[in-house]
Amino acid sequence: MSEGAKTDGRAVILRLDDIHTFYGAIHALKGVSIEVRDGEIVTLIGANGAGKSTTLRSINGLNHPRRGRIEFAGRDITNEAPHRVVKMGIAQSPEGRKLFSRMSVRENLEMGAFQRTDRASFKEDLDRVYSLFPRLAEREHQKAGTMSGGEQQMCAMGRALMAKPKLLLLDEPSMGLAPIFVERIFEIVREINEQGTPILLVEQNALMALETAHRGYVLETGRIALADDAKNLRENEQVQKAYLGID
């Protein structure tokens, strides 16, 4: 793929082609191929153990595939180290949030920008995070570990945004949150996307994910079982029965 490759008029920013990823002898991903185009929210849904988080780990350099190719903005990143992947413009808000619990909200956000060289726009990006998440501005000096789960999720997403990503990976952003926070988190996901950041979303709450995303992929035991527009997947009988609780 060249950097200018386009699909449906949008440039392909991320492409996974026939990815095979292993944990020791366990064949976790068995030929996964997906695309994220500029301006999109793409979601991966599937049961626990289907390979969703492994797909993100393959992209962010934490678990290199044994076979296949991953391209980001036209560059081969299949075997890049995690810090290089971040530097190229892929940031992740991880499952379980993984904040520095004894550090303040502000310090956690600063950690998201530690690889950046353009310090001049740091304040502007911090202001953007605080406008997306006003609660973080209120709790700027509070220890991150003392906040509620929803507030910690906001902080984790804010920290990823401080890296000024060209692509944002979100791993289970609604996990363990009260319903009122789930709604707000997905509103913010849409807002981040509308501001110009493409998003690859891994989410257990398949209904919310498919209502938020433009396109989706269904993973089953390490393989792509279905790929379609999110609206079509929501209306798919197989998806409804397996993931949306609709008989």
N, C-alpha and C positions, 0 to 999 in steps of 0.2 A: 504493500500500500504506500502510495506517495502521500506527502503531507496535504496535498490538495484533494485527495480522494473524497468524493461526495456521494451521499446516498440520500435520495429524496430532497436534494437541494442543500442538505446540511453536511458539513465536513465531519468525517468520522474521526473522533478524538481518541478513542480507545478501541482496540480490536484484539480479541483473543481468538486464536486460530488453532483448533485441535489440541487443546491443553490437556496434558496428562500429568497429574500431580500425585505424589505418593507420601504416605507417612510410613517410613520403613518399607515393609512388604505390602502394606495396605494401599490399594489403588483407589484413591479418594476421588479424583476427577478423571473421567474416561472420555476424553475427546470433546471438551467443552469449547464451543465457539460462540462468542457474543460480541456485540458492538454497542458503543455509546457514541451518539452524535452530538455535535455542538448544540447547546441549548436544551438538551433533553434531561428528563428524569427517567432512568431505566431501573426497574426493580427486578430482583431475583427472589422468587418465592419457592418454598419447598419445606418438607418436613425436617425435623431435627436430624442431622447426620446426612442430609442430601448433598452437601458440598458447598453451601452458600458461603460460609466464612472461609473455607479453603480457597474458594475462587478469589476472595479479597486478598488472602495471604499470598496467593500466586502473583497477584498484580503488584502488591506493595513490597515484594522482595523478601518476605519472611519465610516463604516456602517455595523455592524455585521449581518450576515444572521440569520433569525429565524429558518430556517431548512437547512439541508445539511452539508457538511464537506469540509474544505479546508486544503490541506496538502502541505507543502513546505519542500523539502528534507527529506521526510518521517515523518515530525512532524505535528501534528494537530495544525493549527494556526487559526482555525475558530473564536475563541473569544479573540484572543490576542489584546493587546493595540497597537496603531500605532507605538509608540516608540520601542516596543518589536519586531514588524515586521521588522522595519528598522535594528535593531540590529542583527536580524537573517540573514539579507542579501538581503532584498527586498527594492530597492530604486525607487522613482518615480519622473519623470519630469512632473509636473502637467499641466493640461489645463490652458491656460492663463499665464503660466510661473511663476507667483507669486514670483518674485524676491524681495529682500530688496532694494527698488529703491534708497534710500539715501546712501546705502553702496557701496563700490567699488566692482569691479568685483572680485578682490582677496578675499575680505571679504565675498562675497556671496559664493565663492568656499569653503572657510574655514568652512562656516556654514554647508556645506554638510558632513564634516568630524567630526562634533562635538561629535558624539557618539563613535568614533573610539578610541581604546586603543593603537593601533600599530602606534604611532606617528613617528616611525623611517622611515616608508615607505611613509610618507606624501609628502615629496618633490618629490619622484619618481612618485607618482600619480598625483601631480600637473603638473609635466613635461609632463606626458601622456596626460592630459587634454589640455595643451597648444600645444602639437604636433597635437592633433585632431582638435583643434580650434585655429589656430595661431592668429586670430583676437583678441581673449581674452588676449593673451600675450601682444599684442600691446596696449590693453586698460585696462591693469591690475589695474591701479589706477583711472580709470574713474568711476563715479557714474553709477551704472547699469541702473538706470531709464533714463539716457540721451542717451542710445544706441538705435539703430534701432531695429525693431521687430525681425529680423533675428539674430542679435547679442545677443539680450536678450534670444532668444530660445537656442542659443548655450551655454549661461551662465547657463540656467536652466538645460540643459542636463549635462554640466560639473559639476554642483553642485551635481546632482544625482550620477555621476560617482565617486565623491570624497568620497562617502560612501563605495566604493569598493564593489558594489553589486554582489551577486550571481545570481540575476535576476533583470533586469531593466524594469520598467513599463513606457511606454511613452504614454501620453494622448494628442492627437491632436497636434503633434509637428509642423505640417505645417500650423496651423490655422493663417490666417491673414498675411501670408508671401508673398512677391513678388516671382514670379516663379523661378527666379535665386537662391533664398535662399532655396526654396522647394527642388530643385534638390540637392543642397549641403547638406542639412539636411539629406536627405535619403541616400546619399553617406556615410555620417558619421555614420548613423545607421548601414549600412552594415559593415563598418570598425570596429565599436565597437563589433559587433557580431563576426566578423572574429578574433578579439583579444580574444574571448572566453566567452563573456557575453551573455547568453540567454536573449531574449527580448520579452515582450508582448506589442504589439503595437495597440493602439486604434487610428483610423485615419478616418477622413471624406473623404479624397482623396482616394477613394477605389482603383483606378487604380494604383497610386504610392504604396499604401500599398501592393497590391497583386503582384506587380512587385518586391517588396523588400523582402516579407515574404517567408518562406518555406511552411507554412500551414496557413489556415484561417478558421474562423467561421463567419457566417452571423447571426446577431441577429435581430429578428423582435419581437417587443412588448414583450421583456423580455424572449424570448425563442430562442434556437438555431434552426434556420431554415435549415441551410446547414453547413456542415463541410467537408473539402477536402484539398488536396494539393492546394497551391495558384495558380499554373498553371491551374489546372482543374477548379477552381472557375473563373479565368479570361475568360475561354472559355465557361462557363456555360451561356446559353441563358437567363435564369432568372436573373442572376447576371448582365449580360451585360445590359439588359433593365432597371433594377431597380437602379443600382449603377454606371454603367460605361458610361451611356448616349449613348449606342449603340442599335439601333433598328434592 
